């Protein structure tokens, strides 16, 4: 089994605390459904900055990462299937999936 990162990009914040609680319950159900495949079920991130050879930008880029999960899967297709079920997609966000390479 290989580890894959699922990076969360964008997404809209819930309009009310009740809406936020409902979304978190869906997300927790998704994580619970991953079972042992959830290596790191999820880590939210604060505002990001972009570092380049010309300096630091405070805007986080065109599509800033807002969090990530790490899952174990047999292959990329299996990791993509896990990501497609993530309720984060219902918030208008996108998910980026990549294999974590061993050095």
N, CA, C and O atoms as CSV, one atom per row, in Angstrom:
chain,resi,resn,atom,element,x,y,z
A,1,UNK,N,N,0.845,-1.185,0.000
A,1,UNK,CA,C,0.000,0.000,0.000
A,1,UNK,C,C,0.887,1.243,0.000
A,1,UNK,O,O,1.963,1.268,0.598
A,2,UNK,N,N,0.411,2.244,-0.672
A,2,UNK,CA,C,1.152,3.492,-0.833
A,2,UNK,C,C,0.376,4.620,-0.170
A,2,UNK,O,O,-0.855,4.595,-0.140
A,3,UNK,N,N,1.091,5.616,0.365
A,3,UNK,CA,C,0.446,6.797,0.935
A,3,UNK,C,C,0.201,7.822,-0.167
A,3,UNK,O,O,1.032,8.028,-1.052
A,4,UNK,N,N,-0.966,8.457,-0.085
A,4,UNK,CA,C,-1.346,9.522,-1.011
A,4,UNK,C,C,-1.816,10.723,-0.205
A,4,UNK,O,O,-2.492,10.576,0.814
A,5,UNK,N,N,-1.450,11.913,-0.672
A,5,UNK,CA,C,-1.947,13.130,-0.036
A,5,UNK,C,C,-3.159,13.604,-0.828
A,5,UNK,O,O,-3.155,13.608,-2.059
A,6,UNK,N,N,-4.182,13.998,-0.106
A,6,UNK,CA,C,-5.347,14.640,-0.702
A,6,UNK,C,C,-5.303,16.080,-0.215
A,6,UNK,O,O,-5.555,16.350,0.960
A,7,UNK,N,N,-4.985,16.999,-1.109
A,7,UNK,CA,C,-4.874,18.417,-0.760
A,7,UNK,C,C,-6.199,19.113,-1.056
A,7,UNK,O,O,-6.764,18.963,-2.140
A,8,UNK,N,N,-6.682,19.869,-0.088
A,8,UNK,CA,C,-7.937,20.603,-0.207
A,8,UNK,C,C,-7.629,22.011,-0.718
A,8,UNK,O,O,-6.780,22.709,-0.164
A,9,UNK,N,N,-8.321,22.418,-1.770
A,9,UNK,CA,C,-8.136,23.758,-2.330
A,9,UNK,C,C,-9.477,24.492,-2.332
A,9,UNK,O,O,-10.502,23.948,-2.745
A,10,UNK,N,N,-9.444,25.744,-1.860
A,10,UNK,CA,C,-10.637,26.578,-1.909
A,10,UNK,C,C,-11.722,26.102,-0.969
A,10,UNK,O,O,-11.457,25.705,0.165
A,11,UNK,N,N,-12.935,26.146,-1.454
A,11,UNK,CA,C,-14.095,25.781,-0.647
A,11,UNK,C,C,-14.680,26.997,0.038
A,11,UNK,O,O,-13.968,27.937,0.391
A,12,UNK,N,N,-15.982,26.964,0.218
A,12,UNK,CA,C,-16.688,28.063,0.870
A,12,UNK,C,C,-16.911,27.744,2.336
A,12,UNK,O,O,-17.218,26.607,2.694
A,13,UNK,N,N,-16.757,28.744,3.174
A,13,UNK,CA,C,-17.007,28.569,4.610
A,13,UNK,C,C,-18.514,28.466,4.830
A,13,UNK,O,O,-19.288,29.106,4.118
A,14,UNK,N,N,-18.935,27.668,5.806
A,14,UNK,CA,C,-20.365,27.551,6.105
A,14,UNK,C,C,-20.962,28.903,6.502
A,14,UNK,O,O,-20.301,29.716,7.148
A,15,UNK,N,N,-22.206,29.131,6.112
A,15,UNK,CA,C,-22.876,30.399,6.397
A,15,UNK,C,C,-23.299,30.513,7.858
A,15,UNK,O,O,-23.382,31.617,8.396
A,16,UNK,N,N,-23.566,29.379,8.500
A,16,UNK,CA,C,-24.021,29.382,9.886
A,16,UNK,C,C,-23.290,28.294,10.675
A,16,UNK,O,O,-22.748,27.361,10.081
A,17,UNK,N,N,-23.268,28.401,11.984
A,17,UNK,CA,C,-22.674,27.326,12.786
A,17,UNK,C,C,-23.383,25.983,12.572
A,17,UNK,O,O,-22.742,24.932,12.581
A,18,UNK,N,N,-24.678,26.022,12.384
A,18,UNK,CA,C,-25.442,24.788,12.156
A,18,UNK,C,C,-25.014,24.132,10.846
A,18,UNK,O,O,-24.849,22.914,10.780
A,19,UNK,N,N,-24.837,24.945,9.805
A,19,UNK,CA,C,-24.375,24.432,8.511
A,19,UNK,C,C,-22.967,23.841,8.653
A,19,UNK,O,O,-22.657,22.807,8.061
A,20,UNK,N,N,-22.125,24.506,9.442
A,20,UNK,CA,C,-20.775,24.010,9.687
A,20,UNK,C,C,-20.794,22.667,10.404
A,20,UNK,O,O,-20.034,21.764,10.053
A,21,UNK,N,N,-21.656,22.530,11.403
A,21,UNK,CA,C,-21.766,21.273,12.149
A,21,UNK,C,C,-22.273,20.150,11.244
A,21,UNK,O,O,-21.809,19.014,11.342
A,22,UNK,N,N,-23.204,20.462,10.381
A,22,UNK,CA,C,-23.738,19.458,9.445
A,22,UNK,C,C,-22.642,18.985,8.490
A,22,UNK,O,O,-22.511,17.791,8.223
A,23,UNK,N,N,-21.859,19.936,7.979
A,23,UNK,CA,C,-20.766,19.576,7.066
A,23,UNK,C,C,-19.714,18.739,7.795
A,23,UNK,O,O,-19.226,17.748,7.252
A,24,UNK,N,N,-19.362,19.131,9.023
A,24,UNK,CA,C,-18.361,18.376,9.783
A,24,UNK,C,C,-18.833,16.952,10.059
A,24,UNK,O,O,-18.027,16.021,10.062
A,25,UNK,N,N,-20.127,16.777,10.290
A,25,UNK,CA,C,-20.664,15.429,10.516
A,25,UNK,C,C,-20.511,14.578,9.251
A,25,UNK,O,O,-20.172,13.397,9.329
A,26,UNK,N,N,-20.762,15.184,8.093
A,26,UNK,CA,C,-20.577,14.461,6.815
A,26,UNK,C,C,-19.109,14.113,6.617
A,26,UNK,O,O,-18.777,13.000,6.208
A,27,UNK,N,N,-18.228,15.071,6.908
A,27,UNK,CA,C,-16.798,14.847,6.726
A,27,UNK,C,C,-16.315,13.747,7.669
A,27,UNK,O,O,-15.536,12.883,7.266
A,28,UNK,N,N,-16.776,13.771,8.930
A,28,UNK,CA,C,-16.376,12.748,9.894
A,28,UNK,C,C,-16.869,11.368,9.467
A,28,UNK,O,O,-16.173,10.371,9.658
A,29,UNK,N,N,-18.063,11.309,8.892
A,29,UNK,CA,C,-18.583,10.031,8.384
A,29,UNK,C,C,-17.706,9.519,7.244
A,29,UNK,O,O,-17.463,8.317,7.137
A,30,UNK,N,N,-17.227,10.438,6.385
A,30,UNK,CA,C,-16.331,10.053,5.291
A,30,UNK,C,C,-15.029,9.488,5.861
A,30,UNK,O,O,-14.560,8.436,5.427
A,31,UNK,N,N,-14.448,10.195,6.835
A,31,UNK,CA,C,-13.204,9.746,7.467
A,31,UNK,C,C,-13.418,8.380,8.119
A,31,UNK,O,O,-12.598,7.476,7.954
A,32,UNK,N,N,-14.516,8.229,8.856
A,32,UNK,CA,C,-14.805,6.950,9.508
A,32,UNK,C,C,-14.912,5.829,8.479
A,32,UNK,O,O,-14.478,4.705,8.732
A,33,UNK,N,N,-15.493,6.136,7.315
A,33,UNK,CA,C,-15.631,5.153,6.243
A,33,UNK,C,C,-14.301,4.743,5.627
A,33,UNK,O,O,-14.197,3.669,5.036
A,34,UNK,N,N,-13.287,5.586,5.761
A,34,UNK,CA,C,-11.958,5.240,5.243
A,34,UNK,C,C,-11.296,4.160,6.089
A,34,UNK,O,O,-10.431,3.429,5.605
A,35,UNK,N,N,-11.702,4.060,7.350
A,35,UNK,CA,C,-11.137,3.047,8.242
A,35,UNK,C,C,-9.633,3.182,8.371
A,35,UNK,O,O,-9.112,4.281,8.562
A,36,UNK,N,N,-8.929,2.044,8.266
A,36,UNK,CA,C,-7.470,2.027,8.421
A,36,UNK,C,C,-6.729,2.735,7.287
A,36,UNK,O,O,-5.527,2.979,7.396
A,37,UNK,N,N,-7.431,3.068,6.199
A,37,UNK,CA,C,-6.786,3.776,5.089
A,37,UNK,C,C,-6.465,5.221,5.462
A,37,UNK,O,O,-5.634,5.855,4.811
A,38,UNK,N,N,-7.114,5.751,6.506
A,38,UNK,CA,C,-6.872,7.135,6.924
A,38,UNK,C,C,-5.609,7.193,7.775
A,38,UNK,O,O,-5.645,6.890,8.968
A,39,UNK,N,N,-4.494,7.581,7.163
A,39,UNK,CA,C,-3.213,7.729,7.861
A,39,UNK,C,C,-3.238,9.013,8.689
A,39,UNK,O,O,-2.909,8.999,9.875
A,40,UNK,N,N,-3.627,10.112,8.063
A,40,UNK,CA,C,-3.857,11.401,8.713
A,40,UNK,C,C,-5.213,11.853,8.190
A,40,UNK,O,O,-5.301,12.305,7.049
A,41,UNK,N,N,-6.276,11.745,8.992
A,41,UNK,CA,C,-7.609,12.014,8.477
A,41,UNK,C,C,-7.813,13.431,7.965
A,41,UNK,O,O,-8.618,13.643,7.058
A,42,UNK,N,N,-7.111,14.396,8.517
A,42,UNK,CA,C,-7.262,15.744,8.002
A,42,UNK,C,C,-6.592,16.779,8.874
A,42,UNK,O,O,-6.633,16.703,10.102
A,43,UNK,N,N,-5.974,17.745,8.227
A,43,UNK,CA,C,-5.318,18.848,8.908
A,43,UNK,C,C,-5.690,20.138,8.189
A,43,UNK,O,O,-5.303,20.325,7.035
A,44,UNK,N,N,-6.435,21.036,8.844
A,44,UNK,CA,C,-6.738,22.321,8.206
A,44,UNK,C,C,-5.500,23.214,8.233
A,44,UNK,O,O,-4.637,23.079,9.100
A,45,UNK,N,N,-5.433,24.116,7.279
A,45,UNK,CA,C,-4.301,25.040,7.179
A,45,UNK,C,C,-4.794,26.477,7.237
A,45,UNK,O,O,-5.900,26.789,6.797
A,46,UNK,N,N,-3.961,27.337,7.783
A,46,UNK,CA,C,-4.254,28.765,7.802
A,46,UNK,C,C,-3.875,29.408,6.473
A,46,UNK,O,O,-3.563,28.722,5.499
A,47,UNK,N,N,-3.910,30.715,6.454
A,47,UNK,CA,C,-3.574,31.472,5.243
A,47,UNK,C,C,-2.153,31.138,4.800
A,47,UNK,O,O,-1.222,31.129,5.606
A,48,UNK,N,N,-2.003,30.863,3.504
A,48,UNK,CA,C,-0.687,30.511,2.980
A,48,UNK,C,C,-0.028,31.702,2.289
A,48,UNK,O,O,-0.681,32.684,1.935
A,49,UNK,N,N,1.271,31.582,2.110
A,49,UNK,CA,C,2.064,32.567,1.382
A,49,UNK,C,C,2.883,31.821,0.341
A,49,UNK,O,O,3.216,30.650,0.523
A,50,UNK,N,N,3.198,32.491,-0.727
A,50,UNK,CA,C,3.974,31.903,-1.818
A,50,UNK,C,C,5.390,32.466,-1.772
A,50,UNK,O,O,5.579,33.681,-1.725
A,51,UNK,N,N,6.376,31.585,-1.786
A,51,UNK,CA,C,7.785,31.982,-1.804
A,51,UNK,C,C,8.351,31.639,-3.172
A,51,UNK,O,O,8.242,30.500,-3.625
A,52,UNK,N,N,8.948,32.611,-3.825
A,52,UNK,CA,C,9.590,32.399,-5.123
A,52,UNK,C,C,10.940,33.096,-5.112
A,52,UNK,O,O,11.295,33.752,-4.133
A,53,UNK,N,N,11.689,32.958,-6.189
A,53,UNK,CA,C,13.007,33.597,-6.260
A,53,UNK,C,C,12.902,35.119,-6.234
A,53,UNK,O,O,13.887,35.800,-5.949
A,54,UNK,N,N,11.711,35.663,-6.532
A,54,UNK,CA,C,11.547,37.118,-6.520
A,54,UNK,C,C,10.972,37.646,-5.201
A,54,UNK,O,O,10.768,38.851,-5.055
A,55,UNK,N,N,10.715,36.765,-4.255
A,55,UNK,CA,C,10.238,37.230,-2.951
A,55,UNK,C,C,9.071,36.417,-2.420
A,55,UNK,O,O,8.841,35.280,-2.832
A,56,UNK,N,N,8.331,37.033,-1.485
A,56,UNK,CA,C,7.206,36.381,-0.823
A,56,UNK,C,C,5.927,37.124,-1.167
A,56,UNK,O,O,5.878,38.353,-1.117
A,57,UNK,N,N,4.897,36.373,-1.514
A,57,UNK,CA,C,3.587,36.934,-1.816
A,57,UNK,C,C,2.622,36.500,-0.725
A,57,UNK,O,O,2.614,35.331,-0.338
A,58,UNK,N,N,1.820,37.410,-0.230
A,58,UNK,CA,C,0.887,37.112,0.857
A,58,UNK,C,C,-0.449,36.550,0.387
A,58,UNK,O,O,-1.290,36.220,1.223
A,59,UNK,N,N,-0.676,36.428,-0.914
A,59,UNK,CA,C,-2.012,36.078,-1.387
A,59,UNK,C,C,-2.308,34.579,-1.448
A,59,UNK,O,O,-3.453,34.204,-1.698
A,60,UNK,N,N,-1.334,33.724,-1.232
A,60,UNK,CA,C,-1.580,32.285,-1.273
A,60,UNK,C,C,-1.717,31.710,-2.662
A,60,UNK,O,O,-1.989,30.518,-2.806
A,61,UNK,N,N,-1.540,32.510,-3.677
A,61,UNK,CA,C,-1.620,32.017,-5.048
A,61,UNK,C,C,-3.046,31.943,-5.565
A,61,UNK,O,O,-3.994,32.329,-4.880
A,62,UNK,N,N,-3.180,31.444,-6.776
A,62,UNK,CA,C,-4.479,31.404,-7.449
A,62,UNK,C,C,-5.441,30.408,-6.811
A,62,UNK,O,O,-6.653,30.613,-6.861
A,63,UNK,N,N,-4.934,29.343,-6.218
A,63,UNK,CA,C,-5.789,28.299,-5.658
A,63,UNK,C,C,-5.146,27.766,-4.377
A,63,UNK,O,O,-4.622,26.653,-4.371
A,64,UNK,N,N,-5.179,28.546,-3.290
A,64,UNK,CA,C,-4.445,28.157,-2.087
A,64,UNK,C,C,-4.958,26.871,-1.447
A,64,UNK,O,O,-6.150,26.568,-1.485
A,65,UNK,N,N,-4.033,26.132,-0.864
A,65,UNK,CA,C,-4.389,24.908,-0.168
A,65,UNK,C,C,-4.981,25.285,1.189
A,65,UNK,O,O,-4.448,26.140,1.897
A,66,UNK,N,N,-6.100,24.629,1.542
A,66,UNK,CA,C,-6.761,24.942,2.808
A,66,UNK,C,C,-6.673,23.789,3.815
A,66,UNK,O,O,-7.116,23.924,4.956
A,67,UNK,N,N,-6.102,22.658,3.393
A,67,UNK,CA,C,-5.931,21.527,4.295
A,67,UNK,C,C,-5.465,20.311,3.521
A,67,UNK,O,O,-5.286,20.362,2.305
A,68,UNK,N,N,-5.269,19.202,4.251
A,68,UNK,CA,C,-4.871,17.962,3.580
A,68,UNK,C,C,-5.228,16.755,4.426
A,68,UNK,O,O,-5.390,16.851,5.643
A,69,UNK,N,N,-5.347,15.626,3.762
A,69,UNK,CA,C,-5.499,14.317,4.390
A,69,UNK,C,C,-4.462,13.402,3.768
A,69,UNK,O,O,-4.012,13.646,2.648
A,70,UNK,N,N,-4.078,12.352,4.481
A,70,UNK,CA,C,-3.192,11.341,3.917
A,70,UNK,C,C,-3.889,9.997,4.057
A,70,UNK,O,O,-4.342,9.619,5.137
A,71,UNK,N,N,-3.964,9.283,2.934
A,71,UNK,CA,C,-4.625,7.978,2.916
A,71,UNK,C,C,-3.679,6.924,2.364
A,71,UNK,O,O,-2.745,7.238,1.627
A,72,UNK,N,N,-3.929,5.677,2.723
A,72,UNK,CA,C,-3.219,4.529,2.155
A,72,UNK,C,C,-4.130,3.916,1.110
A,72,UNK,O,O,-5.323,3.729,1.349
A,73,UNK,N,N,-3.565,3.601,-0.057
A,73,UNK,CA,C,-4.358,2.982,-1.115
A,73,UNK,C,C,-3.458,2.059,-1.938
A,73,UNK,O,O,-2.236,2.213,-1.949
A,74,UNK,N,N,-4.077,1.105,-2.622
A,74,UNK,CA,C,-3.328,0.171,-3.467
A,74,UNK,C,C,-2.711,0.860,-4.673
A,74,UNK,O,O,-1.646,0.463,-5.145
A,75,UNK,N,N,-3.400,1.922,-5.183
A,75,UNK,CA,C,-2.917,2.622,-6.368
A,75,UNK,C,C,-3.623,3.973,-6.472
A,75,UNK,O,O,-4.511,4.280,-5.676
A,76,UNK,N,N,-3.225,4.771,-7.453
A,76,UNK,CA,C,-3.800,6.105,-7.635
A,76,UNK,C,C,-5.304,6.033,-7.871
A,76,UNK,O,O,-6.049,6.848,-7.327
A,77,UNK,N,N,-5.760,5.084,-8.662
A,77,UNK,CA,C,-7.199,4.986,-8.927
A,77,UNK,C,C,-7.981,4.781,-7.639
A,77,UNK,O,O,-9.044,5.378,-7.463
A,78,UNK,N,N,-7.474,3.945,-6.733
A,78,UNK,CA,C,-8.153,3.714,-5.457
A,78,UNK,C,C,-8.155,4.987,-4.610
A,78,UNK,O,O,-9.153,5.292,-3.957
A,79,UNK,N,N,-7.047,5.732,-4.615
A,79,UNK,CA,C,-6.985,6.995,-3.870
A,79,UNK,C,C,-7.960,8.014,-4.447
A,79,UNK,O,O,-8.597,8.756,-3.700
A,80,UNK,N,N,-8.078,8.054,-5.765
A,80,UNK,CA,C,-9.024,8.972,-6.412
A,80,UNK,C,C,-10.463,8.626,-6.048
A,80,UNK,O,O,-11.284,9.520,-5.846
A,81,UNK,N,N,-10.770,7.342,-5.963
A,81,UNK,CA,C,-12.118,6.924,-5.570
A,81,UNK,C,C,-12.437,7.397,-4.160
A,81,UNK,O,O,-13.556,7.835,-3.892
A,82,UNK,N,N,-11.461,7.313,-3.250
A,82,UNK,CA,C,-11.665,7.823,-1.891
A,82,UNK,C,C,-11.943,9.323,-1.929
A,82,UNK,O,O,-12.866,9.807,-1.274
A,83,UNK,N,N,-11.140,10.053,-2.697
A,83,UNK,CA,C,-11.281,11.509,-2.775
A,83,UNK,C,C,-12.632,11.911,-3.361
A,83,UNK,O,O,-13.227,12.893,-2.918
A,84,UNK,N,N,-13.116,11.171,-4.340
A,84,UNK,CA,C,-14.389,11.522,-4.986
A,84,UNK,C,C,-15.563,11.478,-4.019
A,84,UNK,O,O,-16.595,12.101,-4.271
A,85,UNK,N,N,-15.419,10.751,-2.920
A,85,UNK,CA,C,-16.489,10.641,-1.931
A,85,UNK,C,C,-16.406,11.700,-0.833
A,85,UNK,O,O,-17.297,11.783,0.011
A,86,UNK,N,N,-15.353,12.502,-0.837
A,86,UNK,CA,C,-15.135,13.488,0.226
A,86,UNK,C,C,-16.176,14.614,0.142
A,86,UNK,O,O,-16.333,15.222,-0.917
A,87,UNK,N,N,-16.886,14.899,1.236
A,87,UNK,CA,C,-17.899,15.954,1.218
A,87,UNK,C,C,-17.336,17.367,1.081
A,87,UNK,O,O,-18.100,18.315,0.901
A,88,UNK,N,N,-16.014,17.526,1.162
A,88,UNK,CA,C,-15.422,18.846,0.913
A,88,UNK,C,C,-15.811,19.347,-0.470
A,88,UNK,O,O,-15.929,20.554,-0.680
A,89,UNK,N,N,-16.009,18.443,-1.406
A,89,UNK,CA,C,-16.390,18.827,-2.766
A,89,UNK,C,C,-17.727,19.569,-2.795
A,89,UNK,O,O,-17.975,20.366,-3.699
A,90,UNK,N,N,-18.584,19.311,-1.813
A,90,UNK,CA,C,-19.882,19.984,-1.731
A,90,UNK,C,C,-19.746,21.453,-1.358
A,90,UNK,O,O,-20.704,22.213,-1.503
A,91,UNK,N,N,-18.569,21.871,-0.878
A,91,UNK,CA,C,-18.357,23.270,-0.478
A,91,UNK,C,C,-17.872,24.139,-1.639
A,91,UNK,O,O,-17.614,25.330,-1.460
A,92,UNK,N,N,-17.749,23.550,-2.818
A,92,UNK,CA,C,-17.248,24.293,-3.964
A,92,UNK,C,C,-15.736,24.211,-4.100
A,92,UNK,O,O,-15.159,24.843,-4.985
A,93,UNK,N,N,-15.089,23.440,-3.234
A,93,UNK,CA,C,-13.645,23.272,-3.299
A,93,UNK,C,C,-13.248,22.166,-4.250
A,93,UNK,O,O,-14.097,21.466,-4.802
A,94,UNK,N,N,-11.958,22.017,-4.434
A,94,UNK,CA,C,-11.419,20.942,-5.264
A,94,UNK,C,C,-10.406,20.156,-4.440
A,94,UNK,O,O,-9.901,20.635,-3.425
A,95,UNK,N,N,-10.124,18.953,-4.891
A,95,UNK,CA,C,-9.144,18.087,-4.230
A,95,UNK,C,C,-8.052,17.724,-5.222
A,95,UNK,O,O,-8.323,17.419,-6.383
A,96,UNK,N,N,-6.837,17.760,-4.753
A,96,UNK,CA,C,-5.677,17.359,-5.546
A,96,UNK,C,C,-5.092,16.125,-4.879
A,96,UNK,O,O,-4.840,16.129,-3.674
A,97,UNK,N,N,-4.873,15.063,-5.658
A,97,UNK,CA,C,-4.374,13.796,-5.116
A,97,UNK,C,C,-2.995,13.519,-5.724
A,97,UNK,O,O,-2.814,13.611,-6.939
A,98,UNK,N,N,-2.028,13.180,-4.869
A,98,UNK,CA,C,-0.685,12.873,-5.340
A,98,UNK,C,C,-0.087,11.766,-4.485
A,98,UNK,O,O,-0.331,11.693,-3.281
A,99,UNK,N,N,0.701,10.904,-5.124
A,99,UNK,CA,C,1.413,9.858,-4.399
A,99,UNK,C,C,2.530,10.493,-3.589
A,99,UNK,O,O,3.225,11.386,-4.073
A,100,UNK,N,N,2.702,10.033,-2.358
A,100,UNK,CA,C,3.823,10.483,-1.529
A,100,UNK,C,C,4.994,9.568,-1.858
A,100,UNK,O,O,4.972,8.376,-1.554
A,101,UNK,N,N,5.993,10.129,-2.470
A,101,UNK,CA,C,7.138,9.360,-2.933
A,101,UNK,C,C,8.093,9.061,-1.784
A,101,UNK,O,O,8.327,9.917,-0.931
A,102,UNK,N,N,8.631,7.880,-1.758
A,102,UNK,CA,C,9.634,7.495,-0.760
A,102,UNK,C,C,11.007,7.865,-1.309
A,102,UNK,O,O,11.304,7.610,-2.476
A,103,UNK,N,N,11.837,8.462,-0.471
A,103,UNK,CA,C,13.170,8.875,-0.895
A,103,UNK,C,C,14.167,7.806,-0.521
A,103,UNK,O,O,15.360,7.953,-0.789
